[in-house]
């Protein structure tokens, strides 16, 4: 029975890890993707808007 107690924690962790990965994959894309992309685009626009324009030499 020692082998069962030795294998149980890694097996449980593997099942939980697979569950987390499945949740991450399922939440990518779909309706959430548009909102996430819009939030990233807005953040990038704020950062780019706050930077001074580069000086060009003639």
Contact map, one row per residue, 1 for C-alpha under 8 A:
1111100000000000000000000000000000000000000000000000000000
1111110000000000000000000000000000000000000000000000000000
1111111000000000000000000000000000000000000000000000000000
1111111100000000000000000000000000000000000000000000000000
1111111110000000000000000000000000000000000000000000000000
0111111111000000000000000000000000000000000000000000000000
0011111111100000000000000000000000000000000000000000000000
0001111111110000000000000000000000000000000000000000000000
0000111111111000000000000000000000000000000000000000000000
0000011111111100000000000000000000000000000000000000000000
0000001111111110000000000000000000000000000000000000000000
0000000111111111000000000000000000000000000000000000000000
0000000011111111100000000000000000000000000000000000000000
0000000001111111110000000000000000000000000000000000000000
0000000000111111111000000000000000000000000000000000000000
0000000000011111111100000000000000000000000000000000000000
0000000000001111111110000000000000000000000000000000000000
0000000000000111111111000000000000000000000000000000000000
0000000000000011111111100000000000000000000000000000000000
0000000000000001111111110000000000000000000000000000000000
0000000000000000111111111000000000000000000000000000000000
0000000000000000011111111100000000000000000000000000000000
0000000000000000001111111110000000000000000000000000000000
0000000000000000000111111111000000000000000000000000000000
0000000000000000000011111111000000000000000000000000000000
0000000000000000000001111111100000000000000000000000000000
0000000000000000000000111111110100000000000000000000000000
0000000000000000000000011111110110000000000000000000000000
0000000000000000000000000111111111000000000000000000000000
0000000000000000000000000011111111000000000000000000000000
0000000000000000000000000000111111100000000000000000000000
0000000000000000000000000011111111110000000000000000000000
0000000000000000000000000001111111111000000000000000000000
0000000000000000000000000000111111111100000000000000000000
0000000000000000000000000000001111111110000000000000000000
0000000000000000000000000000000111111111000000000000000000
0000000000000000000000000000000011111111100000000000000000
0000000000000000000000000000000001111111110000000000000000
0000000000000000000000000000000000111111111000000000000000
0000000000000000000000000000000000011111111100000000000000
0000000000000000000000000000000000001111111110000000000000
0000000000000000000000000000000000000111111111000000000000
0000000000000000000000000000000000000011111111100000000000
0000000000000000000000000000000000000001111111110000000000
0000000000000000000000000000000000000000111111111000000000
0000000000000000000000000000000000000000011111111100000000
0000000000000000000000000000000000000000001111111110000000
0000000000000000000000000000000000000000000111111110000000
0000000000000000000000000000000000000000000011111111000000
0000000000000000000000000000000000000000000001111111000000
0000000000000000000000000000000000000000000000111111100000
0000000000000000000000000000000000000000000000001111110000
0000000000000000000000000000000000000000000000000011111000
0000000000000000000000000000000000000000000000000001111100
0000000000000000000000000000000000000000000000000000111110
0000000000000000000000000000000000000000000000000000011111
0000000000000000000000000000000000000000000000000000001111
0000000000000000000000000000000000000000000000000000000111
